[in-house]
Amino acid sequence: MRFENKFNLTPQQSLFLAKKKLDENVYCGMKMENRAVTFPQTKTILQGVNVADVQLDDIQAILNMRDAWKYLLNTVDEPVTFEYWCKLNEYIARNEALEWGKLRTGLVAISGTDYEPPVPDYEKTHNELNNILSSKGTTATDKALRAFCWGARGQFFWDGNKRTSLTLANKILIMAGAGIMTITDKNMEQFNTLLIDFYNTGKSEKLKEFLYNTSIQGIKI
């Protein structure tokens, strides 16, 4: 299935949308990891105000996601490369993982599934990402959805893989003026169900179609 771009925004509109939705995207990253924080708590922490009943590691994760998005917004015109993708993870997994910004060198398990992603090979991973980014005849939306699914199932880093994949997908969309991808609370349970099915089967079409129909947002002029 080919996923057409839903939006065709100018660079100015695209950047405005990304900044406007920053809080929501940080919160989306937290809910994808099942972090015990609410949207008001996330927004308050992003405003630099302490929230007494939020765990310190959750605060760290929120600030990490914030910094990844700030990096994205400050480099919105830079091309997506393997090094750029690693840099996103460096921000997102900072002080959360054995290493951050580097491909993992050992095995990891994914909760809810028996699927065990193999230890990534540098050259193979580099080529797979390049193939997604440079694929001919595909839209930015299609590339973003493919990149998200590839990164989430591949678990290429020690931690923060879904958040890194979400941010990578948004980088692709924002650069092209194709909107942003945000999974809202009401869609999170179904997203998790489809994600587990994707982990088990390796078939991404249902997950991509769901994300396309529910999670691509933009500005209607």
C-alpha angles and dihedrals in degrees: 000000000000116000111212121208110266093200138038105195130173116245089256093051091045093052092046090053093048092051092045092052098041095106091048093049093050089051091048088056091053094050091048087060092044092243114174097239133113127223092251090051091049092049092048093051090049088054089059097253121132118242110203100206098049118099117246093238090054090051089050091051092050093050091046091053090047091053092049090053092047089052090050093050092048092050100036092132095049117102121252110253137163088261092050091052090051089049090056089055090046089062096039100047097036110144090354102086142042087258132356130209091021132093112260119254099202142050124281133190127223117218115240097025140068091219111119114197112219123244104273121250112220098223095042092048092046091052094046092054092046090050091054094047096044100039111137124233095017128119126237088249091055091049092048093052092046091048092050094050093043093051096043095052095037093057088200095172131054092248143355096045099143091044092048091048091049091050092047090051090051092049089056093047096045094049090054096042088242097133128251136285119236126162109213127213094256091057099040098091093052090044091055091048092052092043092055090048089051091050090052099044106024088226110129105178097096092048093047092047091050092050091046093052098041111022111040107098132179147145119288109211 
